[in-house]
Amino acid sequence: MFDEVKDTPVIILNGFNNDEINKIMRAIKNVEGLPRIIFATTTKTNVNWKIGDLINELKQEDMEVKKALKKTLNEKK
């Protein structure tokens, strides 16, 4: 699972309103052949982080969400 997340591309959006963010995400997700992408927006907390630290945090969060989802799905079986 870590390798899958490690290789997942990340797109970080800054300065867009919610409507613009949704349009951008939909447009990108509609492109055939693209891999799964982690989308994020900047926040007051992360806007001044080093980009590498932010990407690592996003990928860690993504991995934790996947683990929790997998656990939930297994519990429902």
mmCIF file of the N, C-alpha and C atoms, coordinates in Angstrom:
data_MODEL
# 
_entry.id   MODEL 
# 
loop_
_atom_site.group_PDB 
_atom_site.id 
_atom_site.type_symbol 
_atom_site.label_atom_id 
_atom_site.label_alt_id 
_atom_site.label_comp_id 
_atom_site.label_asym_id 
_atom_site.label_entity_id 
_atom_site.label_seq_id 
_atom_site.pdbx_PDB_ins_code 
_atom_site.Cartn_x 
_atom_site.Cartn_y 
_atom_site.Cartn_z 
_atom_site.occupancy 
_atom_site.B_iso_or_equiv 
_atom_site.pdbx_formal_charge 
_atom_site.auth_seq_id 
_atom_site.auth_comp_id 
_atom_site.auth_asym_id 
_atom_site.auth_atom_id 
_atom_site.pdbx_PDB_model_num 
ATOM 1   N N  . MET A 1 1  ? 0.823   -1.192 0.000   1.00 0.00 ? 1  MET A N  1 
ATOM 2   C CA . MET A 1 1  ? 0.000   0.000  0.000   1.00 0.00 ? 1  MET A CA 1 
ATOM 3   C C  . MET A 1 1  ? 0.869   1.259  0.000   1.00 0.00 ? 1  MET A C  1 
ATOM 4   N N  . PHE A 1 2  ? 1.988   1.246  0.726   1.00 0.00 ? 2  PHE A N  1 
ATOM 5   C CA . PHE A 1 2  ? 2.829   2.439  0.785   1.00 0.00 ? 2  PHE A CA 1 
ATOM 6   C C  . PHE A 1 2  ? 3.388   2.788  -0.583  1.00 0.00 ? 2  PHE A C  1 
ATOM 7   N N  . ASP A 1 3  ? 3.825   1.775  -1.349  1.00 0.00 ? 3  ASP A N  1 
ATOM 8   C CA . ASP A 1 3  ? 4.371   2.056  -2.675  1.00 0.00 ? 3  ASP A CA 1 
ATOM 9   C C  . ASP A 1 3  ? 3.337   2.721  -3.569  1.00 0.00 ? 3  ASP A C  1 
ATOM 10  N N  . GLU A 1 4  ? 2.089   2.272  -3.449  1.00 0.00 ? 4  GLU A N  1 
ATOM 11  C CA . GLU A 1 4  ? 1.020   2.863  -4.249  1.00 0.00 ? 4  GLU A CA 1 
ATOM 12  C C  . GLU A 1 4  ? 0.860   4.343  -3.905  1.00 0.00 ? 4  GLU A C  1 
ATOM 13  N N  . VAL A 1 5  ? 0.871   4.668  -2.631  1.00 0.00 ? 5  VAL A N  1 
ATOM 14  C CA . VAL A 1 5  ? 0.720   6.062  -2.200  1.00 0.00 ? 5  VAL A CA 1 
ATOM 15  C C  . VAL A 1 5  ? 1.977   6.856  -2.529  1.00 0.00 ? 5  VAL A C  1 
ATOM 16  N N  . LYS A 1 6  ? 3.127   6.244  -2.355  1.00 0.00 ? 6  LYS A N  1 
ATOM 17  C CA . LYS A 1 6  ? 4.400   6.924  -2.605  1.00 0.00 ? 6  LYS A CA 1 
ATOM 18  C C  . LYS A 1 6  ? 4.470   7.430  -4.042  1.00 0.00 ? 6  LYS A C  1 
ATOM 19  N N  . ASP A 1 7  ? 3.938   6.658  -4.973  1.00 0.00 ? 7  ASP A N  1 
ATOM 20  C CA . ASP A 1 7  ? 4.004   7.008  -6.386  1.00 0.00 ? 7  ASP A CA 1 
ATOM 21  C C  . ASP A 1 7  ? 2.806   7.823  -6.868  1.00 0.00 ? 7  ASP A C  1 
ATOM 22  N N  . THR A 1 8  ? 1.867   8.120  -5.987  1.00 0.00 ? 8  THR A N  1 
ATOM 23  C CA . THR A 1 8  ? 0.672   8.863  -6.374  1.00 0.00 ? 8  THR A CA 1 
ATOM 24  C C  . THR A 1 8  ? 1.007   10.339 -6.577  1.00 0.00 ? 8  THR A C  1 
ATOM 25  N N  . PRO A 1 9  ? 0.641   10.895 -7.734  1.00 0.00 ? 9  PRO A N  1 
ATOM 26  C CA . PRO A 1 9  ? 0.886   12.320 -7.955  1.00 0.00 ? 9  PRO A CA 1 
ATOM 27  C C  . PRO A 1 9  ? 0.033   13.187 -7.031  1.00 0.00 ? 9  PRO A C  1 
ATOM 28  N N  . VAL A 1 10 ? 0.535   14.373 -6.735  1.00 0.00 ? 10 VAL A N  1 
ATOM 29  C CA . VAL A 1 10 ? -0.166  15.314 -5.861  1.00 0.00 ? 10 VAL A CA 1 
ATOM 30  C C  . VAL A 1 10 ? -0.351  16.633 -6.609  1.00 0.00 ? 10 VAL A C  1 
ATOM 31  N N  . ILE A 1 11 ? -1.557  17.176 -6.520  1.00 0.00 ? 11 ILE A N  1 
ATOM 32  C CA . ILE A 1 11 ? -1.833  18.512 -7.051  1.00 0.00 ? 11 ILE A CA 1 
ATOM 33  C C  . ILE A 1 11 ? -2.279  19.371 -5.878  1.00 0.00 ? 11 ILE A C  1 
ATOM 34  N N  . ILE A 1 12 ? -1.561  20.473 -5.653  1.00 0.00 ? 12 ILE A N  1 
ATOM 35  C CA . ILE A 1 12 ? -1.877  21.389 -4.560  1.00 0.00 ? 12 ILE A CA 1 
ATOM 36  C C  . ILE A 1 12 ? -2.372  22.694 -5.178  1.00 0.00 ? 12 ILE A C  1 
ATOM 37  N N  . LEU A 1 13 ? -3.578  23.080 -4.798  1.00 0.00 ? 13 LEU A N  1 
ATOM 38  C CA . LEU A 1 13 ? -4.202  24.278 -5.350  1.00 0.00 ? 13 LEU A CA 1 
ATOM 39  C C  . LEU A 1 13 ? -4.142  25.413 -4.334  1.00 0.00 ? 13 LEU A C  1 
ATOM 40  N N  . ASN A 1 14 ? -3.809  26.605 -4.818  1.00 0.00 ? 14 ASN A N  1 
ATOM 41  C CA . ASN A 1 14 ? -3.709  27.771 -3.944  1.00 0.00 ? 14 ASN A CA 1 
ATOM 42  C C  . ASN A 1 14 ? -4.360  28.965 -4.633  1.00 0.00 ? 14 ASN A C  1 
ATOM 43  N N  . GLY A 1 15 ? -5.201  29.680 -3.900  1.00 0.00 ? 15 GLY A N  1 
ATOM 44  C CA . GLY A 1 15 ? -5.768  30.908 -4.427  1.00 0.00 ? 15 GLY A CA 1 
ATOM 45  C C  . GLY A 1 15 ? -7.046  30.740 -5.225  1.00 0.00 ? 15 GLY A C  1 
ATOM 46  N N  . PHE A 1 16 ? -7.650  29.565 -5.182  1.00 0.00 ? 16 PHE A N  1 
ATOM 47  C CA . PHE A 1 16 ? -8.894  29.309 -5.909  1.00 0.00 ? 16 PHE A CA 1 
ATOM 48  C C  . PHE A 1 16 ? -10.058 29.260 -4.931  1.00 0.00 ? 16 PHE A C  1 
ATOM 49  N N  . ASN A 1 17 ? -11.249 29.662 -5.397  1.00 0.00 ? 17 ASN A N  1 
ATOM 50  C CA . ASN A 1 17 ? -12.434 29.501 -4.559  1.00 0.00 ? 17 ASN A CA 1 
ATOM 51  C C  . ASN A 1 17 ? -12.964 28.073 -4.725  1.00 0.00 ? 17 ASN A C  1 
ATOM 52  N N  . ASN A 1 18 ? -13.931 27.693 -3.911  1.00 0.00 ? 18 ASN A N  1 
ATOM 53  C CA . ASN A 1 18 ? -14.433 26.311 -3.926  1.00 0.00 ? 18 ASN A CA 1 
ATOM 54  C C  . ASN A 1 18 ? -14.984 25.903 -5.280  1.00 0.00 ? 18 ASN A C  1 
ATOM 55  N N  . ASP A 1 19 ? -15.698 26.797 -5.952  1.00 0.00 ? 19 ASP A N  1 
ATOM 56  C CA . ASP A 1 19 ? -16.256 26.477 -7.263  1.00 0.00 ? 19 ASP A CA 1 
ATOM 57  C C  . ASP A 1 19 ? -15.138 26.205 -8.269  1.00 0.00 ? 19 ASP A C  1 
ATOM 58  N N  . GLU A 1 20 ? -14.116 27.036 -8.257  1.00 0.00 ? 20 GLU A N  1 
ATOM 59  C CA . GLU A 1 20 ? -12.981 26.839 -9.161  1.00 0.00 ? 20 GLU A CA 1 
ATOM 60  C C  . GLU A 1 20 ? -12.257 25.531 -8.856  1.00 0.00 ? 20 GLU A C  1 
ATOM 61  N N  . ILE A 1 21 ? -12.078 25.239 -7.588  1.00 0.00 ? 21 ILE A N  1 
ATOM 62  C CA . ILE A 1 21 ? -11.415 23.993 -7.186  1.00 0.00 ? 21 ILE A CA 1 
ATOM 63  C C  . ILE A 1 21 ? -12.193 22.792 -7.700  1.00 0.00 ? 21 ILE A C  1 
ATOM 64  N N  . ASN A 1 22 ? -13.508 22.809 -7.513  1.00 0.00 ? 22 ASN A N  1 
ATOM 65  C CA . ASN A 1 22 ? -14.334 21.695 -7.985  1.00 0.00 ? 22 ASN A CA 1 
ATOM 66  C C  . ASN A 1 22 ? -14.249 21.534 -9.496  1.00 0.00 ? 22 ASN A C  1 
ATOM 67  N N  . LYS A 1 23 ? -14.264 22.630 -10.237 1.00 0.00 ? 23 LYS A N  1 
ATOM 68  C CA . LYS A 1 23 ? -14.161 22.561 -11.699 1.00 0.00 ? 23 LYS A CA 1 
ATOM 69  C C  . LYS A 1 23 ? -12.808 22.001 -12.127 1.00 0.00 ? 23 LYS A C  1 
ATOM 70  N N  . ILE A 1 24 ? -11.749 22.456 -11.491 1.00 0.00 ? 24 ILE A N  1 
ATOM 71  C CA . ILE A 1 24 ? -10.403 21.966 -11.812 1.00 0.00 ? 24 ILE A CA 1 
ATOM 72  C C  . ILE A 1 24 ? -10.309 20.471 -11.543 1.00 0.00 ? 24 ILE A C  1 
ATOM 73  N N  . MET A 1 25 ? -10.779 20.050 -10.368 1.00 0.00 ? 25 MET A N  1 
ATOM 74  C CA . MET A 1 25 ? -10.699 18.631 -10.009 1.00 0.00 ? 25 MET A CA 1 
ATOM 75  C C  . MET A 1 25 ? -11.507 17.777 -10.980 1.00 0.00 ? 25 MET A C  1 
ATOM 76  N N  . ARG A 1 26 ? -12.726 18.211 -11.319 1.00 0.00 ? 26 ARG A N  1 
ATOM 77  C CA . ARG A 1 26 ? -13.555 17.450 -12.264 1.00 0.00 ? 26 ARG A CA 1 
ATOM 78  C C  . ARG A 1 26 ? -12.881 17.351 -13.625 1.00 0.00 ? 26 ARG A C  1 
ATOM 79  N N  . ALA A 1 27 ? -12.325 18.459 -14.087 1.00 0.00 ? 27 ALA A N  1 
ATOM 80  C CA . ALA A 1 27 ? -11.669 18.464 -15.395 1.00 0.00 ? 27 ALA A CA 1 
ATOM 81  C C  . ALA A 1 27 ? -10.493 17.494 -15.421 1.00 0.00 ? 27 ALA A C  1 
ATOM 82  N N  . ILE A 1 28 ? -9.698  17.497 -14.378 1.00 0.00 ? 28 ILE A N  1 
ATOM 83  C CA . ILE A 1 28 ? -8.536  16.604 -14.326 1.00 0.00 ? 28 ILE A CA 1 
ATOM 84  C C  . ILE A 1 28 ? -8.980  15.153 -14.213 1.00 0.00 ? 28 ILE A C  1 
ATOM 85  N N  . LYS A 1 29 ? -9.976  14.889 -13.361 1.00 0.00 ? 29 LYS A N  1 
ATOM 86  C CA . LYS A 1 29 ? -10.453 13.514 -13.182 1.00 0.00 ? 29 LYS A CA 1 
ATOM 87  C C  . LYS A 1 29 ? -11.086 12.955 -14.450 1.00 0.00 ? 29 LYS A C  1 
ATOM 88  N N  . ASN A 1 30 ? -11.569 13.817 -15.340 1.00 0.00 ? 30 ASN A N  1 
ATOM 89  C CA . ASN A 1 30 ? -12.189 13.366 -16.584 1.00 0.00 ? 30 ASN A CA 1 
ATOM 90  C C  . ASN A 1 30 ? -11.183 13.047 -17.683 1.00 0.00 ? 30 ASN A C  1 
ATOM 91  N N  . VAL A 1 31 ? -9.910  13.325 -17.455 1.00 0.00 ? 31 VAL A N  1 
ATOM 92  C CA . VAL A 1 31 ? -8.882  13.010 -18.441 1.00 0.00 ? 31 VAL A CA 1 
ATOM 93  C C  . VAL A 1 31 ? -8.584  11.519 -18.366 1.00 0.00 ? 31 VAL A C  1 
ATOM 94  N N  . GLU A 1 32 ? -8.788  10.834 -19.479 1.00 0.00 ? 32 GLU A N  1 
ATOM 95  C CA . GLU A 1 32 ? -8.547  9.387  -19.501 1.00 0.00 ? 32 GLU A CA 1 
ATOM 96  C C  . GLU A 1 32 ? -7.059  9.086  -19.397 1.00 0.00 ? 32 GLU A C  1 
ATOM 97  N N  . GLY A 1 33 ? -6.765  7.996  -18.710 1.00 0.00 ? 33 GLY A N  1 
ATOM 98  C CA . GLY A 1 33 ? -5.403  7.512  -18.630 1.00 0.00 ? 33 GLY A CA 1 
ATOM 99  C C  . GLY A 1 33 ? -4.562  8.095  -17.510 1.00 0.00 ? 33 GLY A C  1 
ATOM 100 N N  . LEU A 1 34 ? -5.100  9.062  -16.792 1.00 0.00 ? 34 LEU A N  1 
ATOM 101 C CA . LEU A 1 34 ? -4.335  9.616  -15.676 1.00 0.00 ? 34 LEU A CA 1 
ATOM 102 C C  . LEU A 1 34 ? -4.404  8.676  -14.478 1.00 0.00 ? 34 LEU A C  1 
ATOM 103 N N  . PRO A 1 35 ? -3.330  8.607  -13.710 1.00 0.00 ? 35 PRO A N  1 
ATOM 104 C CA . PRO A 1 35 ? -3.385  7.799  -12.487 1.00 0.00 ? 35 PRO A CA 1 
ATOM 105 C C  . PRO A 1 35 ? -4.240  8.507  -11.440 1.00 0.00 ? 35 PRO A C  1 
ATOM 106 N N  . ARG A 1 36 ? -4.524  7.813  -10.364 1.00 0.00 ? 36 ARG A N  1 
ATOM 107 C CA . ARG A 1 36 ? -5.210  8.426  -9.233  1.00 0.00 ? 36 ARG A CA 1 
ATOM 108 C C  . ARG A 1 36 ? -4.339  9.569  -8.718  1.00 0.00 ? 36 ARG A C  1 
ATOM 109 N N  . ILE A 1 37 ? -4.959  10.676 -8.352  1.00 0.00 ? 37 ILE A N  1 
ATOM 110 C CA . ILE A 1 37 ? -4.233  11.872 -7.923  1.00 0.00 ? 37 ILE A CA 1 
ATOM 111 C C  . ILE A 1 37 ? -4.723  12.296 -6.542  1.00 0.00 ? 37 ILE A C  1 
ATOM 112 N N  . ILE A 1 38 ? -3.797  12.726 -5.708  1.00 0.00 ? 38 ILE A N  1 
ATOM 113 C CA . ILE A 1 38 ? -4.152  13.320 -4.420  1.00 0.00 ? 38 ILE A CA 1 
ATOM 114 C C  . ILE A 1 38 ? -4.303  14.820 -4.654  1.00 0.00 ? 38 ILE A C  1 
ATOM 115 N N  . PHE A 1 39 ? -5.492  15.348 -4.365  1.00 0.00 ? 39 PHE A N  1 
ATOM 116 C CA . PHE A 1 39 ? -5.746  16.780 -4.481  1.00 0.00 ? 39 PHE A CA 1 
ATOM 117 C C  . PHE A 1 39 ? -5.713  17.406 -3.092  1.00 0.00 ? 39 PHE A C  1 
ATOM 118 N N  . ALA A 1 40 ? -5.192  18.619 -3.024  1.00 0.00 ? 40 ALA A N  1 
ATOM 119 C CA . ALA A 1 40 ? -5.177  19.349 -1.755  1.00 0.00 ? 40 ALA A CA 1 
ATOM 120 C C  . ALA A 1 40 ? -5.212  20.841 -2.047  1.00 0.00 ? 40 ALA A C  1 
ATOM 121 N N  . THR A 1 41 ? -5.641  21.584 -1.054  1.00 0.00 ? 41 THR A N  1 
ATOM 122 C CA . THR A 1 41 ? -5.563  23.040 -1.137  1.00 0.00 ? 41 THR A CA 1 
ATOM 123 C C  . THR A 1 41 ? -4.678  23.530 0.001   1.00 0.00 ? 41 THR A C  1 
ATOM 124 N N  . THR A 1 42 ? -4.134  24.693 -0.189  1.00 0.00 ? 42 THR A N  1 
ATOM 125 C CA . THR A 1 42 ? -3.338  25.264 0.889   1.00 0.00 ? 42 THR A CA 1 
ATOM 126 C C  . THR A 1 42 ? -4.270  25.762 1.989   1.00 0.00 ? 42 THR A C  1 
ATOM 127 N N  . THR A 1 43 ? -3.730  25.784 3.192   1.00 0.00 ? 43 THR A N  1 
ATOM 128 C CA . THR A 1 43 ? -4.463  26.279 4.356   1.00 0.00 ? 43 THR A CA 1 
ATOM 129 C C  . THR A 1 43 ? -3.583  27.303 5.069   1.00 0.00 ? 43 THR A C  1 
ATOM 130 N N  . LYS A 1 44 ? -4.146  27.972 6.048   1.00 0.00 ? 44 LYS A N  1 
ATOM 131 C CA . LYS A 1 44 ? -3.346  28.910 6.846   1.00 0.00 ? 44 LYS A CA 1 
ATOM 132 C C  . LYS A 1 44 ? -2.191  28.184 7.525   1.00 0.00 ? 44 LYS A C  1 
ATOM 133 N N  . THR A 1 45 ? -2.419  26.923 7.856   1.00 0.00 ? 45 THR A N  1 
ATOM 134 C CA . THR A 1 45 ? -1.390  26.136 8.533   1.00 0.00 ? 45 THR A CA 1 
ATOM 135 C C  . THR A 1 45 ? -0.290  25.694 7.580   1.00 0.00 ? 45 THR A C  1 
ATOM 136 N N  . ASN A 1 46 ? -0.657  25.182 6.398   1.00 0.00 ? 46 ASN A N  1 
ATOM 137 C CA . ASN A 1 46 ? 0.359   24.562 5.547   1.00 0.00 ? 46 ASN A CA 1 
ATOM 138 C C  . ASN A 1 46 ? 0.931   25.471 4.461   1.00 0.00 ? 46 ASN A C  1 
ATOM 139 N N  . VAL A 1 47 ? 0.402   26.665 4.305   1.00 0.00 ? 47 VAL A N  1 
ATOM 140 C CA . VAL A 1 47 ? 0.826   27.514 3.193   1.00 0.00 ? 47 VAL A CA 1 
ATOM 141 C C  . VAL A 1 47 ? 2.313   27.880 3.252   1.00 0.00 ? 47 VAL A C  1 
ATOM 142 N N  . ASN A 1 48 ? 2.896   27.874 4.416   1.00 0.00 ? 48 ASN A N  1 
ATOM 143 C CA . ASN A 1 48 ? 4.316   28.222 4.543   1.00 0.00 ? 48 ASN A CA 1 
ATOM 144 C C  . ASN A 1 48 ? 5.230   27.016 4.736   1.00 0.00 ? 48 ASN A C  1 
ATOM 145 N N  . TRP A 1 49 ? 4.675   25.814 4.631   1.00 0.00 ? 49 TRP A N  1 
ATOM 146 C CA . TRP A 1 49 ? 5.494   24.608 4.757   1.00 0.00 ? 49 TRP A CA 1 
ATOM 147 C C  . TRP A 1 49 ? 6.391   24.459 3.534   1.00 0.00 ? 49 TRP A C  1 
ATOM 148 N N  . LYS A 1 50 ? 7.476   23.733 3.717   1.00 0.00 ? 50 LYS A N  1 
ATOM 149 C CA . LYS A 1 50 ? 8.282   23.319 2.570   1.00 0.00 ? 50 LYS A CA 1 
ATOM 150 C C  . LYS A 1 50 ? 7.423   22.361 1.756   1.00 0.00 ? 50 LYS A C  1 
ATOM 151 N N  . ILE A 1 51 ? 7.510   22.469 0.445   1.00 0.00 ? 51 ILE A N  1 
ATOM 152 C CA . ILE A 1 51 ? 6.643   21.673 -0.426  1.00 0.00 ? 51 ILE A CA 1 
ATOM 153 C C  . ILE A 1 51 ? 6.836   20.172 -0.195  1.00 0.00 ? 51 ILE A C  1 
ATOM 154 N N  . GLY A 1 52 ? 8.060   19.751 0.033   1.00 0.00 ? 52 GLY A N  1 
ATOM 155 C CA . GLY A 1 52 ? 8.320   18.335 0.289   1.00 0.00 ? 52 GLY A CA 1 
ATOM 156 C C  . GLY A 1 52 ? 7.639   17.852 1.554   1.00 0.00 ? 52 GLY A C  1 
ATOM 157 N N  . ASP A 1 53 ? 7.654   18.686 2.594   1.00 0.00 ? 53 ASP A N  1 
ATOM 158 C CA . ASP A 1 53 ? 6.981   18.328 3.847   1.00 0.00 ? 53 ASP A CA 1 
ATOM 159 C C  . ASP A 1 53 ? 5.477   18.225 3.644   1.00 0.00 ? 53 ASP A C  1 
ATOM 160 N N  . LEU A 1 54 ? 4.916   19.150 2.872   1.00 0.00 ? 54 LEU A N  1 
ATOM 161 C CA . LEU A 1 54 ? 3.476   19.122 2.613   1.00 0.00 ? 54 LEU A CA 1 
ATOM 162 C C  . LEU A 1 54 ? 3.092   17.879 1.820   1.00 0.00 ? 54 LEU A C  1 
ATOM 163 N N  . ILE A 1 55 ? 3.850   17.561 0.796   1.00 0.00 ? 55 ILE A N  1 
ATOM 164 C CA . ILE A 1 55 ? 3.556   16.366 -0.004  1.00 0.00 ? 55 ILE A CA 1 
ATOM 165 C C  . ILE A 1 55 ? 3.662   15.116 0.855   1.00 0.00 ? 55 ILE A C  1 
ATOM 166 N N  . ASN A 1 56 ? 4.685   15.026 1.680   1.00 0.00 ? 56 ASN A N  1 
ATOM 167 C CA . ASN A 1 56 ? 4.820   13.864 2.570   1.00 0.00 ? 56 ASN A CA 1 
ATOM 168 C C  . ASN A 1 56 ? 3.631   13.752 3.517   1.00 0.00 ? 56 ASN A C  1 
ATOM 169 N N  . GLU A 1 57 ? 3.176   14.867 4.065   1.00 0.00 ? 57 GLU A N  1 
ATOM 170 C CA . GLU A 1 57 ? 2.019   14.868 4.963   1.00 0.00 ? 57 GLU A CA 1 
ATOM 171 C C  . GLU A 1 57 ? 0.761   14.413 4.221   1.00 0.00 ? 57 GLU A C  1 
ATOM 172 N N  . LEU A 1 58 ? 0.568   14.911 3.021   1.00 0.00 ? 58 LEU A N  1 
ATOM 173 C CA . LEU A 1 58 ? -0.608  14.531 2.233   1.00 0.00 ? 58 LEU A CA 1 
ATOM 174 C C  . LEU A 1 58 ? -0.601  13.039 1.908   1.00 0.00 ? 58 LEU A C  1 
ATOM 175 N N  . LYS A 1 59 ? 0.546   12.521 1.564   1.00 0.00 ? 59 LYS A N  1 
ATOM 176 C CA . LYS A 1 59 ? 0.639   11.094 1.235   1.00 0.00 ? 59 LYS A CA 1 
ATOM 177 C C  . LYS A 1 59 ? 0.442   10.236 2.478   1.00 0.00 ? 59 LYS A C  1 
ATOM 178 N N  . GLN A 1 60 ? 0.940   10.688 3.624   1.00 0.00 ? 60 GLN A N  1 
ATOM 179 C CA . GLN A 1 60 ? 0.729   9.965  4.882   1.00 0.00 ? 60 GLN A CA 1 
ATOM 180 C C  . GLN A 1 60 ? -0.758  9.942  5.224   1.00 0.00 ? 60 GLN A C  1 
ATOM 181 N N  . GLU A 1 61 ? -1.418  11.088 5.105   1.00 0.00 ? 61 GLU A N  1 
ATOM 182 C CA . GLU A 1 61 ? -2.861  11.159 5.368   1.00 0.00 ? 61 GLU A CA 1 
ATOM 183 C C  . GLU A 1 61 ? -3.631  10.250 4.421   1.00 0.00 ? 61 GLU A C  1 
ATOM 184 N N  . ASP A 1 62 ? -3.233  10.239 3.155   1.00 0.00 ? 62 ASP A N  1 
ATOM 185 C CA . ASP A 1 62 ? -3.902  9.397  2.165   1.00 0.00 ? 62 ASP A CA 1 
ATOM 186 C C  . ASP A 1 62 ? -3.770  7.924  2.536   1.00 0.00 ? 62 ASP A C  1 
ATOM 187 N N  . MET A 1 63 ? -2.580  7.534  2.971   1.00 0.00 ? 63 MET A N  1 
ATOM 188 C CA . MET A 1 63 ? -2.347  6.149  3.363   1.00 0.00 ? 63 MET A CA 1 
ATOM 189 C C  . MET A 1 63 ? -3.198  5.783  4.581   1.00 0.00 ? 63 MET A C  1 
ATOM 190 N N  . GLU A 1 64 ? -3.309  6.682  5.543   1.00 0.00 ? 64 GLU A N  1 
ATOM 191 C CA . GLU A 1 64 ? -4.113  6.422  6.740   1.00 0.00 ? 64 GLU A CA 1 
ATOM 192 C C  . GLU A 1 64 ? -5.598  6.310  6.402   1.00 0.00 ? 64 GLU A C  1 
ATOM 193 N N  . VAL A 1 65 ? -6.074  7.148  5.495   1.00 0.00 ? 65 VAL A N  1 
ATOM 194 C CA . VAL A 1 65 ? -7.479  7.070  5.070   1.00 0.00 ? 65 VAL A CA 1 
ATOM 195 C C  . VAL A 1 65 ? -7.741  5.740  4.368   1.00 0.00 ? 65 VAL A C  1 
ATOM 196 N N  . LYS A 1 66 ? -6.823  5.317  3.511   1.00 0.00 ? 66 LYS A N  1 
ATOM 197 C CA . LYS A 1 66 ? -6.984  4.028  2.818   1.00 0.00 ? 66 LYS A CA 1 
ATOM 198 C C  . LYS A 1 66 ? -7.024  2.871  3.817   1.00 0.00 ? 66 LYS A C  1 
ATOM 199 N N  . LYS A 1 67 ? -6.158  2.906  4.818   1.00 0.00 ? 67 LYS A N  1 
ATOM 200 C CA . LYS A 1 67 ? -6.148  1.849  5.835   1.00 0.00 ? 67 LYS A CA 1 
ATOM 201 C C  . LYS A 1 67 ? -7.468  1.815  6.591   1.00 0.00 ? 67 LYS A C  1 
ATOM 202 N N  . ALA A 1 68 ? -7.963  2.980  6.983   1.00 0.00 ? 68 ALA A N  1 
ATOM 203 C CA . ALA A 1 68 ? -9.223  3.055  7.728   1.00 0.00 ? 68 ALA A CA 1 
ATOM 204 C C  . ALA A 1 68 ? -10.382 2.564  6.877   1.00 0.00 ? 68 ALA A C  1 
ATOM 205 N N  . LEU A 1 69 ? -10.398 2.929  5.609   1.00 0.00 ? 69 LEU A N  1 
ATOM 206 C CA . LEU A 1 69 ? -11.458 2.485  4.708   1.00 0.00 ? 69 LEU A CA 1 
ATOM 207 C C  . LEU A 1 69 ? -11.414 0.973  4.526   1.00 0.00 ? 69 LEU A C  1 
ATOM 208 N N  . LYS A 1 70 ? -10.217 0.445  4.343   1.00 0.00 ? 70 LYS A N  1 
ATOM 209 C CA . LYS A 1 70 ? -10.068 -1.002 4.183   1.00 0.00 ? 70 LYS A CA 1 
ATOM 210 C C  . LYS A 1 70 ? -10.554 -1.725 5.439   1.00 0.00 ? 70 LYS A C  1 
ATOM 211 N N  . LYS A 1 71 ? -10.202 -1.207 6.610   1.00 0.00 ? 71 LYS A N  1 
ATOM 212 C CA . LYS A 1 71 ? -10.631 -1.809 7.871   1.00 0.00 ? 71 LYS A CA 1 
ATOM 213 C C  . LYS A 1 71 ? -12.150 -1.777 7.981   1.00 0.00 ? 71 LYS A C  1 
ATOM 214 N N  . THR A 1 72 ? -12.751 -0.649 7.647   1.00 0.00 ? 72 THR A N  1 
ATOM 215 C CA . THR A 1 72 ? -14.211 -0.519 7.711   1.00 0.00 ? 72 THR A CA 1 
ATOM 216 C C  . THR A 1 72 ? -14.886 -1.501 6.766   1.00 0.00 ? 72 THR A C  1 
ATOM 217 N N  . LEU A 1 73 ? -14.370 -1.615 5.561   1.00 0.00 ? 73 LEU A N  1 
ATOM 218 C CA . LEU A 1 73 ? -14.953 -2.544 4.589   1.00 0.00 ? 73 LEU A CA 1 
ATOM 219 C C  . LEU A 1 73 ? -14.816 -3.988 5.047   1.00 0.00 ? 73 LEU A C  1 
ATOM 220 N N  . ASN A 1 74 ? -13.688 -4.330 5.653   1.00 0.00 ? 74 ASN A N  1 
ATOM 221 C CA . ASN A 1 74 ? -13.481 -5.692 6.158   1.00 0.00 ? 74 ASN A CA 1 
ATOM 222 C C  . ASN A 1 74 ? -14.413 -6.000 7.322   1.00 0.00 ? 74 ASN A C  1 
ATOM 223 N N  . GLU A 1 75 ? -14.702 -5.006 8.153   1.00 0.00 ? 75 GLU A N  1 
ATOM 224 C CA . GLU A 1 75 ? -15.597 -5.214 9.295   1.00 0.00 ? 75 GLU A CA 1 
ATOM 225 C C  . GLU A 1 75 ? -17.036 -5.435 8.851   1.00 0.00 ? 75 GLU A C  1 
ATOM 226 N N  . LYS A 1 76 ? -17.399 -4.909 7.691   1.00 0.00 ? 76 LYS A N  1 
ATOM 227 C CA . LYS A 1 76 ? -18.767 -5.053 7.191   1.00 0.00 ? 76 LYS A CA 1 
ATOM 228 C C  . LYS A 1 76 ? -19.004 -6.400 6.521   1.00 0.00 ? 76 LYS A C  1 
ATOM 229 N N  . LYS A 1 77 ? -17.947 -7.161 6.269   1.00 0.00 ? 77 LYS A N  1 
ATOM 230 C CA . LYS A 1 77 ? -18.092 -8.472 5.607   1.00 0.00 ? 77 LYS A CA 1 
ATOM 231 C C  . LYS A 1 77 ? -18.623 -9.506 6.553   1.00 0.00 ? 77 LYS A C  1 
# 
